[in-house]
Amino acid sequence: MKPRRTAYEIVWKILEYCKEPRRLTQIMQGCNLNTPTANRYVDLLVHKNMLTINEECYKTTKEGLKYIELIEEAYLTLF
């Protein structure tokens, strides 16, 4: 059995996936999330200005790209 993903890994995956504009259903499928979980994380990321929403599509912002760089650096250092 695989270990559960951490919140950091889920956020990282969503931000990576949304480098191109994506609808919520695409995020759910591409990041393997159920509806309540996807809504919770997407709402958090929009609130933190890491995702923007335009015509029902979400896209990673500059702040989100900075987060991706930081988490990748930490991940590579640890693993």
C-alpha positions in Angstrom: 0.0 0.0 0.0 1.3 3.4 -0.9 1.7 6.0 1.8 -0.7 9.0 1.8 0.3 12.2 0.1 1.0 15.1 2.3 -0.8 18.4 1.9 2.5 19.9 0.5 2.6 17.2 -2.2 -1.0 17.7 -3.2 -0.5 21.5 -3.4 2.7 20.9 -5.4 0.8 18.6 -7.8 -2.1 21.0 -8.3 0.2 24.0 -9.0 2.3 21.9 -11.4 -0.8 20.7 -13.2 -2.2 24.2 -13.5 0.7 25.8 -15.3 -1.7 25.5 -18.2 -5.3 26.7 -17.5 -7.4 23.8 -16.2 -11.0 23.3 -15.2 -11.8 21.8 -11.8 -12.8 18.4 -13.2 -9.5 18.3 -15.0 -7.6 19.1 -11.8 -9.6 16.3 -10.0 -8.7 13.8 -12.6 -5.1 14.8 -13.2 -4.3 15.1 -9.5 -6.4 12.1 -8.5 -8.6 14.0 -6.0 -12.2 13.7 -5.0 -14.6 16.7 -5.3 -14.5 17.9 -1.6 -10.7 17.6 -1.5 -10.2 19.3 -4.8 -12.5 22.2 -3.8 -10.8 22.6 -0.5 -7.3 22.8 -2.0 -8.2 25.0 -4.9 -10.1 27.4 -2.7 -7.0 27.6 -0.4 -4.7 28.2 -3.3 -6.9 30.9 -4.8 -7.2 32.6 -1.3 -3.4 32.5 -1.0 -3.0 34.0 -4.5 -1.2 30.9 -5.9 -4.0 30.2 -8.4 -6.1 32.5 -10.4 -9.5 31.7 -11.8 -10.7 33.0 -15.2 -13.7 31.7 -17.0 -13.9 28.6 -14.8 -10.2 27.8 -15.5 -7.5 27.8 -12.8 -3.9 28.9 -13.6 -0.8 29.0 -11.4 0.4 32.5 -10.5 4.0 33.8 -10.0 3.6 33.1 -6.2 2.5 29.6 -7.1 5.6 29.1 -9.3 7.8 30.3 -6.4 6.2 27.7 -4.2 6.9 25.0 -6.8 10.6 26.0 -6.9 10.9 26.0 -3.1 9.2 22.6 -2.6 11.2 21.0 -5.4 14.4 22.3 -3.9 13.5 20.9 -0.5 12.3 17.6 -1.9 15.5 17.1 -3.9 17.6 18.0 -0.8 15.7 15.5 1.3 15.3 12.6 -1.2 
